[in-house]
């Protein structure tokens, strides 16, 4: 068994070398020094949004550098353990078993690091704004939209990412018509953007008293969060703003004042609703931020479409009906783009979707290489 380890360890070191070449640890150290200086400024928390962005970016950079720097030590320790196993007859099997476990963990850590190196898009470093909308399928679709919201919030919680639900439109019987939430973490957009598209659920409907199987759909939209440097100017003449009372499940009122805001961008027809903040001013500011983010994403899509037209690329968008969640007659979640699948549907709906996301990121990179 020890004869297998040298080749495995050599492979780990080669992968780490590729990651270091892309990660640029020296640049990370310089970035950490700059952010650390900003984080110690006495007026840092005068602007809470800016302060949170700085501290979050600093924490992420420190974590990434530590992961890269400690990986070489972990590989060295693994090699030492294998050498010790070859010398210790009494504990040989136990040491080899421990080495095999460490090898598996190191390989997984390197895989996670390698995925990050594939996120090199213009907005990949941004936080994300995710909108889920119930599609065809009636009450089952609304229930499915709520299941997906829980799935993504649990995924973010597992990864230690801050989230904020910004707007929720409840369906009459159960579930959600739509919901919008932020995931505030570096590379949240690049990571979650592969989740955009149409999701399909097949199950015995809990809302069908005859116990029939139903198919329902939900759409997931992922856009990068706007930043102050993006300069998306929206004249007041292009906006229509309506105010109304916030409501809870089943249409029940949860607010006695007109604090909810619906903002329509007249030239594009984009509509953004916000009702989860306490005041109309806060909801208006949140709606403007999401509207600017959607206009930024629209501008980026138009640029990409123009480039594809110039290149003669007539392939359809990759995001349509990208994943199926089948609960009956068998249990299976399958990504229709990458072929990645899992038979543990409960775990997937509980937020264990990292493998699906990693496969999606690799698949997208392959598609980009083919189109270039």
N, C-alpha and C positions, 0 to 999 in steps of 0.2 A: 504493500500500500504506500510506503514511503517513496517509492520510485515515481508515483504520480504527482507528488507535491512540487518538485523542482519546476516542471513545465507549467503547472498552475501558478506558482509564485512568479515565474518569469512573465506570464501573461498578465498578471495583476500589475506588475511594475510597468509593463508596456502601456497598459490602459491608463495608469496614473500619469505617465509621462505625457500622453496625449491630452489629458485633462489639464495638467499644469501648463502646457503650451497654450491652451485656449483661455484658461482662467486668469493668467498673468498675476501671480501672487504679489509681485512688487507694486503693481498698480493698485491692488486691493489694499495693501498696507498704506500707501499714500492716501487713498480714499478714506480709510479708517482714521488716519491722523487728521485729515481735513474735517471730517464729520465730528470727531471727538472735540475738536476746537469749537465748532459751532454749538455742540451740545452743552458746553460749559458756559456759554454766553449768559450773562445775568438776565437779559430780557428775552430769553428763549421762549418762555411760556406766555409772553404777551400775545402771541399768535398761536393758539393751541393746535390748529390744523398743521401749520408749518412745523411746529415742535414735534408733533407726532410723526410727521413724515421723516424728519431728521433722525429721531431716535429709532424709528422702525428700520430705516435704511442702514443706520449704524449697526444695529443688532444683527441684521441680515448679513452685512459685509463681514462682521466679526465671526459669525457662525460659519460662513463659507470658507474663510481663510483657515479657521481652526480645523475644519473637516479636511481640507486639502493637506495642511501641514501635519496633522496627526496620522494621515493615511499611510505615509511612508513608514512611520514607527510601527503601525499595526502590522504591516507586511513584514518588517524586520522581526517583530516578535513571533509572528507565525513561522518564519523560517527557523528561528532559534528553537521553537518548540518541536519542530519536525526533526531537527538535528539531535535534540535531547532524546526524542523517542527512539532514534536509531541506536542510542548508546545505553538506554535504560531498559533492560529486559523485563524487569518486574512491572513497571508502569507503562509499558509500551502501548498496549491497547487503549488504555484510558487517555494517554497523551495524544494518540492518533485520532481518537474520537473527538477530543477537545479541539484539535487542530482542524479537523474536518468542519466542525461547527464554526470556528473562527473564519475559515476560508469562505464558507457560505455567507457569513455576515459581511465580510470585507467586499466580496463580489457584489452584494446587494448595495452596499454603500457607494461603491464605485459606479454602479449602474445609475444610482440616483444623481451622483455628481455629473455623470456623462450627459444625462438628460438636460441638465441646466445649460450645458455648453451648446445645446441645439437651439436654445431660445435666443435668437439674434435678430428678430424682427424689429422694425422701427419703434413699435410701442410695447414690445414684450416685457420690458422692465416695469411697466405701469401696474397700478392696482386695477381691479376689474369691476365693471358694473354688469350684473347678470340680470336678464329679464326672462321669466318663464311664462308662457301663455298656453292656456288650455286650447287644444285644437278640436278636431272632429272626435265625437264619442260621448257628447253630452256630459252627464254627471260623472261618468267614469274618467273622462278627460280632465275634468276639474279636480277630481281626487288624485289623479296621476300627477297633475301639476304640483299639488301640495306634497306628494311623495318625493318628487324631484327636488323641491325646495329643501325638505328635510335632509335629503341625501347630500346636497351640496353644503348645507350648513354643518352637517356632521363631518364631512370631509375637511372643511376649513378648521373645525374645532380640533380634529385629529392632528392637523399640521400646525396648530398654534396661530392660525391667521384670524385677525379681527374681522368681524362681519357686522353689517348694519342693514336691517331691512328698511327700505326707504318708502315703499308703497305696496299695498296689498288690496286687491279687489276680490272680494269673496263671492263665490257662486251661491245661488239661492238654496240649493239642497245640501251640498257638501263641497268641500274643496275650494279651489281658487280659480277665478277667471284669469288673473295674472298677478305677478309679483315682481318687484325689482329690489335687488339688494347689492350692496358693495362688498367686495373682498379686499381688505386693505392690507396688502403685503407686496413686497418686491416680486416681480415676475408673475403676479397673480393673473394678469391678462394673458401673457404668453402661455401660461400653463393651462388656463381654463378655456382659451379660445378654441381648442380642439373639441370642446364639448358643444359648440354651437351647431345647431341643426335640428332636425326633426327626430324626436324620440317616440318609440311605439311600445305600448303595453298590451299584452294579451293575457287575459285571466278570466276566471269565472267571476262575473260581476257581483259584488256584495249588494248592489242596488237592484238586482234583477230577481224578483221573487220566484222565477222559474229556474234559477240557477244556470242560465245560459252563459256561454263564453262570449266575451266582448273584446273588441280591439279598439283602443283609443290612442290619441296622439297628443303630444305637447311639443311646443317649439321653444328652443333655448337660444337666446341672443346674448352674446358676450362682446362688450365694447371696452376700450381702455378708458380709465378715468381721466377727465380733463385736468390739465395743469395750468397754472397761471401764465406760463410761458407760451401756451399754444395760440393765444390771440384769436379766438373765435368770436368775432364781433357780431352781435345780433341786434339790429336796429329795432326800436320799439314798434315801428310801423310794420314789422314782419311778424309781430307776436299778437296772439289773442289769448288773454288770460281770464279764466273763469274761476270763481271761488265757490265752494260748497261745503257742506258739513261732512266730516269724516264719518264712516260707518264701519260696523263690525260684521261678524259672521251673520249671514241671513238677512243682511240689510239693516240690522239694528243700529241705532244711533249710538256713537260713543263720544260725541262731541256736540256741545250745545251752541257752538259758534262756527262761523264760516271760515274755518282754518285751512281746509284742504284746497289745493290749487291744481287746476288743469291748464297746462300751457301748450298752445298749438303754434307750431312754426308754419306760417301761411305758405311760403314758397315751396316747401317740401311736403307739407301735410303731416309732419312728425308730431305726435301728441305725447306729452309726458304728464303723468299725474303723480302728485305727492300728497300724502295725508298722515304720515307717521310721526312728523314733528309736532310740537305742541302749539306753535304759532303759525299764522299765515306767512309772516316774513321768513321764518325758517323753511317752510315748505316751498315758498317761491324760490329761495336761494338754492335749495336742493334740486328743484325742478330745472332751474337754469343750468346747473352743473351737469345734470344728466343730458339735457338737450344739447349743450355744447359738446359733450362726449359723443353723442350720436351723430352730430354734424361732422365732428372730426373723423369718426369712423366712416361716414358716408363719403367724405372727401377722399379718404384713403382708398375706399372701394372704387371710386371713380377713376383715381389714378391707376390702380391696378387693372381696371377694365380697359383703360386706354392703352396701357402697355401690352395687354394680351391681344387687343385688336391689332396693334402695330406688329405683333409677333405672329399673328395669324392663329392664335390659340382659340379653338372653338370648343374646348372641353367644358362639360357642365360643372357647376359648382360642386365641391366635395361634401358640402354640409348637409345635403338632403337625405332624410331618413337614415341617420347614421348609426342608430343603435336600437336593438329590439330587446325588450324585457318580457320574457315568457314565463308565466307562473302556472299555467295549465295548458296541455295535459302533462308536460314535464316542466322542470325549472331550469332556465338558462338565460343568461344575459350575454348577448353577442354584439360586438361592434362590426357593422357590415362593411366598413372601410378596411380595417386592419385584420379582421378575422379573430381578434382576441375575444375569448369567452370565459365565462365563469358559471359553474353550476350552483354557487352559493348566492342565491338571489337576496337572501336576508342580509348578508354581509355587504353586498353592493348597495342596497337601499339604506344601509347603516353607515354609508360613507366610505367604504373600502373600494375606491375607484382609482387609486394611484396607478395600478397596472394598466388600466384602460387608457388613462391620460398619457402615460409613458409611451404606450404603443401608438397612440394618436400623434404624439409629437414626432416620433421616429418616422411614422408614415408620411406626415406632412413634409418633413425634411426630404424624404425620398421623392415625393411629388415635385417639390421645388427643384431638385436636381434634374429630374427628367424634363422639366419645362424650360430649363436654362440652357 
